[in-house]
Amino acid sequence: MSVDLSDESYEKHREAGEILAQVREEAADRVEVGVEHLEVAEFAEDRIRELGGEPAFPVNISIDEEAAHRTPEPGDDATFGEEMINLDIGVHVDGWLADTAVTVDLSGHPELAEASEEALDAALEVVEPGVETGEIGAEIEDVIDGYGYNPVVNLSGHGLGHWDQHTDPNIPNRGVAQGVELEVGDVVAIEPFATDGGGKVNEGSSEEIYALEREASVRNRQARQALEQIVEEFKTLPFARRWLDTGRAEMALRRLSQQSVVHGYPVLKEEEGSLVSQKEHTVIVTEDGCEVTTRN
């Protein structure tokens, strides 16, 4: 989605990015062996609110072969070990979004973390009006290949819309022949994933993140209460089960899922025993290149 660079929406995208850059660094500093995942997620989500934004989606904390869509469950007491940890965090200001991610490597594989970071830097260098998304993907692929790793080819960067976390265009993590030309005002999240696995993620069995599919009449009281909160607070943005105020949230979400009122996001994983790193920034395409809204 494009924004007018003279419009209020542009300033709100920038404000979301400024908040997010600060929270990403503060949250990453808290990731240490023995610290609870839930503590870091709730710290980041609360800090976003303190700074004047709202979480655009639940903090994703992906471990080792996990790449996306993992967030702590209610009462989660899991702690960090000597692992590769990806933090993916989003902020919105009145529905205008920023999205960022960073790898905190406690596993002793710094080059894998560097591969996604360097790939993002290379991608940002070529972003300007008229560049094709396939060219950005080629830059990402080239850097990750140079490190001896694989890009995760079935995950991609994406546009950011108003109350919409994933819009066109897709930004591939490999070179493709046909892409979309970026234009001034496009707001996109670029997120290379590097892995020592095969380069493709699959859906796991667990879901803790959901989003509204459609509004509908719901008979069950808990499900109805949950739907009211979802529509009012989260609208079409993803939310966590632990964010719901209603009792028996798991049952409420199961009923809403059965009626196709909400849909879940299964955890996405590489092959077992592999590692995945991730680095992400949000950019706004400008006349002479791009503005990285989530960079300190």
N, C-alpha and C positions, 0 to 999 in steps of 0.2 A: 504494500500500500504506500502511496506517495503522500507527502505532506507539503504544504506551502511553507517555504522557509521564512516567510514574513508573518505566519499565522501563529496563534496561541498554541496550537497542537504541537508545533515544532519546539516551543519552549518547554512544554510539558514532557515531551520525549527527552529533552536534554536534562530536565530536572530529575526524571526517573533514572537516567543514566548516572548522574552525579551521586545520587543516593546509593545506587547499586555498586558503584566503584568502591565507595567507602565500606559498605557492608560486606562485600566480597573479601576485602583484605582483612577486616576484623574477624569474620567467620573463619577464614582459612587459618588465621593465627591461633584459633582455638582447637584446631584438629591435632590431637596428640594421642599417643597410645594410652588407652585406659579411659579416655573421655567418652561419654555417652553420645551416640548419634543424635538422640532426641534433644539433648542439651544444646548442641550446635544448631540444629534446625530451628528450635524455638528461639534461641538467641538471635539468629539472623532475621527471622520473621518479625519478632518484637522490635528489633532495631530499625527495620524498614519503617515500621509504623511511627516509631519515635522521631524519625527524620522527616516525616511528612508524606510518606508514600504508603502503598499497600502491596503485599505480596501478589505478584501476577500469577503465581502458581506455587505449590508447596516446594520447599527447598528439597532438591534431589540430592541424595547422598548415595553414590554408586560405588561399590567396593569390588576391586579386582576385575573379574570378567564382566561385571555389570556395567552397562553403558548409560542407561537412562530409566526414568520413571520409578525410581526407588525412593521412598520417603519413609521415615519412622512411623510405625503404627502407634495407636494410643498406648501409653504406658511402656513403650519400648525401652528395654534396658541394655540393648546391644552396645558394645563399646568398640572403639577403634583398636586394631592390632597393627602389626607390621604389614601394612597393606597399601595398595594404590587406591586413593580416594578421590573421586570427582565430586566437586560441589557445583551444582547448577542452580542459579538463583535468578528470580525475576522480580521486577518492580513495575507497578503502574501508578500513574498520577492521573486520576479521572479517566482511566481506561487507556491512556497512552503509555506505551510499553518500552521497557528495556530488559535485556536478557544477557546473562553472562555466565561463564563457567571457568573453573580453574582446577587443576590437578594438584593435590597435596600428596607427594610420594613418601610414604613411610616404608615402602617395600624394598628399597635399595635398587631401583631401576630408573635412575634419573634421566637416562637418554630417551626413554619412552615418553616421559613427561615433556622433555625438550622437543621431541619430534612434533607434537601437536602445537606447542607454543610457537616454534619456528615456522610451522606451516601456516598458522594464523597470521603471523607477521608478513609472510610472503604474500598471502592473499590480500591483506590490507593495502599492500604497496600498489596493487594493480586496480583497485576499485576506483572507478571514475565513470562519468556519464559515457554510455556507449560500449562499455566493456561487456562481454557476454559472460553469463554465469558459468558456462563451460570452461572459459579461460581461468576463472577463479579456481574452479575445481582442479584444473591441470596444475596450477601452482601448488595447491595443497598436496596433491598426489606426488608430485615431483620431490617435494621436501621429505615427506614421510618415507617414500621409497629410498631416498638417499640415506636415511637412517637405518635402513634394513627392515623396516616394519611395513605393515599394511594399513591403508586407510579403511575405515569402516564404510563400505560403499552403499549400504542401504540405510544410512542415516545422513541427514543433510541439514545445512542451514536453511533459513526461511525468512520470509517477510514477516513484519509485525504490523498488525492492523489495530483499529480501535476496538477494544474489548476482544481482540482475536489474536491469540498467541502464535498461530501458524497460518500465514497467508502466502500467496505467491509473491515473489518467485522462490522456487527451491534453489539452494546454492549447493551443488554437488560436492562431494569430497574426492572426486576424481575427474579427470578430463572427459568431457562428452562433446560430441560433434555439434549438437544443436543445443543452444541455450537461449536465455532471454537477455536482451540488452537492458542494462540498468539505466535509469533516468534520474535527473535531478529531483530530489525530494523522496526517493525511495528509502524506506527504512528496513534494513535487513540485519539479521543475526547470522554471523558466519561462525561455524563451530566445527573445526576439524576434530576427528576422532582417530587416534592411532592405536594399533594393537599388534601384539606379537602372535595373535591368533589368525584365523582364516580371513578376516575382513568382512564378516557378515554377522549381524545379530539376529537372534530369534526371541520369540516371546516366552517368558517364564510363566509360572502358574499364579504368582501372587500379584494382587492389585491393592494399592492404597490410595491411588490418585484417580479422580473421576472428573467429569465435566457434564454440564447440562446438554442434553440432546434436543429436547423439546419440552414445552410446558404441557401439562395434561391434568385431568381430574384424577385424584388419588384418594381411595377410600380409607386406607389404613392410617391411623392417627399419627404414628411415628414417621411414616413415610411422607405424610402431608406436611408435618412440621419441618422435616428435613428439606423438602422441596421449597417451602416458603423461604427458608434461610438461604438456600442455594440461589434462588432467583433474586433475592434482595441484596445479598452480600457479594456473591461471586459472579453473577450473571453467566456469561458463556466462558469464563476463565476456569482453568482446572483448580480443584480444591482437594484437600486431604480428608480422609475419614475422621482424623483426630480434630478437625476444625468444626465438626458438627456438634451443635449443642444438645440435640435430641438424645434421649436414652435409646439404647439398642440401635445405634447407628448402623452397625453391620447389617442387621435385618432390614432396616429402612432402605439402605442402598441396594440390597439384594432385590427388594420389591421394585424399586425404581428402575433397576437394570432390567428386570424381567419385562417391564412395560415399555422398555426403550426410552425412558425419560432421561436417564443418565447413561453414560458409557464409561467403562473403566480403561485405564492405561496399564496393561501388564508390564512388569519389569522386563527390559530388553537386555539380553545377555549374549556375549561371545561364548565360544566353546569353553567348557570347564577347564580350569588350570591356566587360562590365558589372562592377560592384563589389558586394560583399556585406559588410555589417557584422553583428556579432552581439554580444549581451550576455546573460549567463545567471547566475542565482543559484539556489541550492537553498533551499527554505523548508519549515518544518514548521508546519502550521496549528495554532494555539492557541485557547484559549477566547475571547480578545479580539482576534484578528488573526492574525499569523504571526511566526515567528522566522526571520530570514534567517541560515542557518548559514554561508554563504560570504562574509559581509561583514566587512571589517576593522573 
